[in-house]
Protein backbone atom coordinates (compact mmCIF):
# COMPACT_ATOMS: atom_id res chain seq x y z
CA UNK A 1 0.00 0.00 0.00
CA UNK A 2 1.46 3.37 -1.03
CA UNK A 3 1.85 6.22 1.43
CA UNK A 4 -0.40 9.20 0.63
CA UNK A 5 0.82 12.25 -1.22
CA UNK A 6 2.64 14.54 1.18
CA UNK A 7 3.59 11.69 3.53
CA UNK A 8 7.33 12.47 3.40
CA UNK A 9 6.70 16.13 4.29
CA UNK A 10 4.56 15.15 7.29
CA UNK A 11 7.08 12.65 8.61
CA UNK A 12 10.10 14.86 7.90
CA UNK A 13 8.91 17.63 10.17
CA UNK A 14 7.52 20.03 7.60
CA UNK A 15 4.00 20.18 9.04
CA UNK A 16 3.64 23.56 10.80
CA UNK A 17 3.54 23.66 14.61
CA UNK A 18 3.94 19.91 15.05
CA UNK A 19 7.10 18.12 13.98
CA UNK A 20 9.34 21.16 14.09
CA UNK A 21 8.59 21.17 17.84
CA UNK A 22 9.96 17.65 18.26
CA UNK A 23 13.56 18.81 18.51
CA UNK A 24 15.11 22.08 17.52
CA UNK A 25 18.43 23.67 18.42
CA UNK A 26 18.22 27.29 19.55
CA UNK A 27 21.27 29.49 19.17
CA UNK A 28 21.71 32.53 21.37
CA UNK A 29 24.88 34.58 21.74
CA UNK A 30 26.92 31.84 20.05
CA UNK A 31 25.79 29.27 22.58
CA UNK A 32 23.35 26.43 22.10
CA UNK A 33 20.45 26.57 24.49
CA UNK A 34 18.87 23.41 25.78
CA UNK A 35 16.50 21.77 23.30
CA UNK A 36 12.98 22.00 24.55
CA UNK A 37 9.54 20.87 23.51
CA UNK A 38 6.69 23.06 24.72
CA UNK A 39 3.54 20.98 25.05
CA UNK A 40 0.06 21.60 26.41
CA UNK A 41 -1.04 18.95 28.89
CA UNK A 42 -4.76 18.19 28.76
CA UNK A 43 -5.35 15.92 31.73
CA UNK A 44 -8.98 15.41 30.85
CA UNK A 45 -8.03 13.80 27.56
CA UNK A 46 -4.71 12.16 28.36
CA UNK A 47 -3.49 9.91 31.16
CA UNK A 48 0.11 9.52 32.39
CA UNK A 49 1.14 6.59 34.57
CA UNK A 50 4.57 6.05 36.07
CA UNK A 51 5.57 2.46 36.67
CA UNK A 52 8.05 1.26 39.24
CA UNK A 53 11.78 1.13 38.53
CA UNK A 54 12.91 2.71 35.29
CA UNK A 55 9.98 1.72 33.06
CA UNK A 56 7.69 4.64 32.19
CA UNK A 57 4.21 4.17 30.76
CA UNK A 58 2.10 6.77 28.99
CA UNK A 59 -1.19 7.15 27.15
CA UNK A 60 -2.16 9.62 24.45
CA UNK A 61 -5.26 9.38 22.32
CA UNK A 62 -5.73 5.75 21.20
CA UNK A 63 -2.12 4.83 22.07
CA UNK A 64 -0.72 3.26 25.23
CA UNK A 65 3.04 2.83 25.48
CA UNK A 66 5.98 2.09 27.72
CA UNK A 67 9.73 2.60 27.52
CA UNK A 68 12.79 2.05 29.71
CA UNK A 69 15.52 4.67 29.23
CA UNK A 70 17.63 3.06 31.94
CA UNK A 71 16.88 5.75 34.49
CA UNK A 72 13.91 6.85 36.63
CA UNK A 73 11.76 9.40 34.82
CA UNK A 74 9.13 11.71 36.30
CA UNK A 75 9.37 14.39 33.62
CA UNK A 76 6.56 13.58 31.19
CA UNK A 77 4.52 15.87 28.97
CA UNK A 78 1.74 14.93 26.59
CA UNK A 79 0.75 17.34 23.83
CA UNK A 80 -2.66 18.27 22.58
CA UNK A 81 -3.26 16.29 19.36
CA UNK A 82 -3.03 18.19 16.09
CA UNK A 83 -5.15 17.10 13.13
CA UNK A 84 -4.45 18.10 9.53
CA UNK A 85 -4.26 16.63 6.04
CA UNK A 86 -1.72 16.14 3.28
CA UNK A 87 -1.87 18.04 -0.01
CA UNK A 88 -3.46 14.93 -1.47
CA UNK A 89 -6.31 15.12 1.04
CA UNK A 90 -5.31 12.30 3.42
CA UNK A 91 -6.38 13.22 6.94
CA UNK A 92 -4.16 12.46 9.93
CA UNK A 93 -3.57 13.34 13.58
CA UNK A 94 -0.21 13.84 15.31
CA UNK A 95 0.32 12.81 18.93
CA UNK A 96 3.51 13.92 20.68
CA UNK A 97 4.88 12.97 24.10
CA UNK A 98 8.14 13.80 25.85
CA UNK A 99 9.49 11.28 28.34
CA UNK A 100 12.54 12.84 29.99
CA UNK A 101 15.11 12.96 27.17
CA UNK A 102 13.00 11.11 24.59
CA UNK A 103 10.41 12.59 22.25
CA UNK A 104 7.75 10.25 20.90
CA UNK A 105 5.79 11.35 17.82
CA UNK A 106 2.97 9.20 16.44
CA UNK A 107 1.06 9.98 13.26
CA UNK A 108 -2.29 8.26 12.80
CA UNK A 109 -4.00 8.48 9.42
CA UNK A 110 -7.78 8.36 9.07
CA UNK A 111 -7.54 5.38 6.69
CA UNK A 112 -5.22 2.40 6.27
CA UNK A 113 -1.99 3.73 4.79
CA UNK A 114 0.89 1.34 5.50
CA UNK A 115 1.55 -2.22 4.39
CA UNK A 116 3.02 -3.97 7.43
CA UNK A 117 4.30 -6.82 5.26
CA UNK A 118 6.83 -4.54 3.52
CA UNK A 119 10.05 -3.27 5.16
CA UNK A 120 9.91 0.16 6.77
CA UNK A 121 13.16 1.15 5.02
CA UNK A 122 15.81 3.69 5.98
CA UNK A 123 15.00 6.50 3.56
CA UNK A 124 12.45 8.17 5.87
CA UNK A 125 14.99 8.22 8.71
CA UNK A 126 17.57 9.86 6.45
CA UNK A 127 14.93 12.36 5.29
CA UNK A 128 14.02 13.22 8.90
CA UNK A 129 17.62 13.74 9.98
CA UNK A 130 18.32 15.98 7.00
CA UNK A 131 15.24 18.08 7.74
CA UNK A 132 16.35 18.53 11.34
CA UNK A 133 19.65 19.88 10.02
CA UNK A 134 21.99 16.90 10.32
CA UNK A 135 25.13 17.10 8.19
CA UNK A 136 24.61 14.70 5.29
CA UNK A 137 28.04 13.06 5.51
CA UNK A 138 27.51 12.18 9.20
CA UNK A 139 24.21 10.33 8.80
CA UNK A 140 24.18 6.59 9.46
CA UNK A 141 20.99 4.53 9.13
CA UNK A 142 20.12 0.90 9.83
CA UNK A 143 17.13 -1.39 9.49
CA UNK A 144 15.94 -2.55 12.91
CA UNK A 145 12.88 -4.26 14.35
CA UNK A 146 11.15 -2.06 16.92
CA UNK A 147 8.02 -2.93 18.88
CA UNK A 148 8.02 -6.26 16.98
CA UNK A 149 7.52 -4.36 13.73
CA UNK A 150 9.69 -3.42 10.77
CA UNK A 151 11.57 -0.22 11.55
CA UNK A 152 14.75 1.76 11.03
CA UNK A 153 17.09 3.88 13.14
CA UNK A 154 19.77 6.41 12.41
CA UNK A 155 21.92 9.21 13.76
CA UNK A 156 23.38 12.41 12.43
CA UNK A 157 25.53 15.25 13.74
CA UNK A 158 24.00 18.73 13.61
CA UNK A 159 27.04 20.99 13.50
CA UNK A 160 25.13 24.27 13.85
CA UNK A 161 23.76 23.03 17.19
CA UNK A 162 26.76 20.86 18.15
CA UNK A 163 24.67 17.79 18.94
CA UNK A 164 24.01 14.30 17.65
CA UNK A 165 20.38 13.48 16.94
CA UNK A 166 19.10 9.89 17.01
CA UNK A 167 15.88 9.05 15.19
CA UNK A 168 13.95 5.80 14.82
CA UNK A 169 10.68 5.00 13.09
CA UNK A 170 8.42 1.99 12.79
CA UNK A 171 4.89 1.01 11.85
CA UNK A 172 2.38 0.66 14.67
CA UNK A 173 -0.55 -0.39 12.50
CA UNK A 174 -1.79 0.04 8.92
CA UNK A 175 -2.94 3.52 10.00
CA UNK A 176 -0.11 4.64 12.26
CA UNK A 177 3.64 5.23 12.33
CA UNK A 178 5.75 6.11 15.37
CA UNK A 179 9.00 8.07 15.69
CA UNK A 180 11.43 8.19 18.61
CA UNK A 181 13.94 11.04 18.96
CA UNK A 182 16.84 11.45 21.38
CA UNK A 183 19.87 13.69 21.39
CA UNK A 184 23.48 13.05 22.44
CA UNK A 185 22.88 9.75 24.23
CA UNK A 186 23.33 6.54 22.26
CA UNK A 187 22.99 4.40 25.40
CA UNK A 188 19.51 5.74 26.15
CA UNK A 189 18.52 5.36 22.49
CA UNK A 190 19.56 1.71 22.42
CA UNK A 191 17.62 1.11 25.64
CA UNK A 192 14.57 2.78 24.09
CA UNK A 193 14.84 0.66 20.95
CA UNK A 194 15.00 -2.53 23.00
CA UNK A 195 12.16 -1.71 25.40
CA UNK A 196 9.73 0.60 23.60
CA UNK A 197 6.25 -0.88 23.29
CA UNK A 198 3.09 0.78 22.03
CA UNK A 199 -0.40 -0.49 21.29
CA UNK A 200 -3.24 1.22 19.47
CA UNK A 201 -6.90 0.98 20.44
CA UNK A 202 -9.04 0.40 17.38
HELIX and SHEET records of a PDB file:
HELIX    1   1 UNK A    7  UNK A   11  1                                   5    
HELIX    2   2 UNK A   19  UNK A   21  5                                   3    
HELIX    3   3 UNK A  123  UNK A  131  1                                   9    
HELIX    4   4 UNK A  136  UNK A  138  5                                   3    
HELIX    5   5 UNK A  186  UNK A  195  1                                  10    
SHEET    1   A 2 UNK A  26  UNK A  28  0                                        
SHEET    2   A 2 UNK A  31  UNK A  33 -1                                        
SHEET    1   B 4 UNK A  47  UNK A  50  0                                        
SHEET    2   B 4 UNK A  55  UNK A  60 -1                                        
SHEET    3   B 4 UNK A  63  UNK A  68 -1                                        
SHEET    4   B 4 UNK A 197  UNK A 200 -1                                        
SHEET    1   C 3 UNK A  76  UNK A  78  0                                        
SHEET    2   C 3 UNK A  91  UNK A  99 -1                                        
SHEET    3   C 3 UNK A  82  UNK A  85 -1                                        
SHEET    1   D 7 UNK A  76  UNK A  78  0                                        
SHEET    2   D 7 UNK A  91  UNK A  99 -1                                        
SHEET    3   D 7 UNK A 102  UNK A 109 -1                                        
SHEET    4   D 7 UNK A 176  UNK A 183 -1                                        
SHEET    5   D 7 UNK A 163  UNK A 171 -1                                        
SHEET    6   D 7 UNK A 151  UNK A 158 -1                                        
SHEET    7   D 7 UNK A 140  UNK A 143 -1                                        
END                                                                             
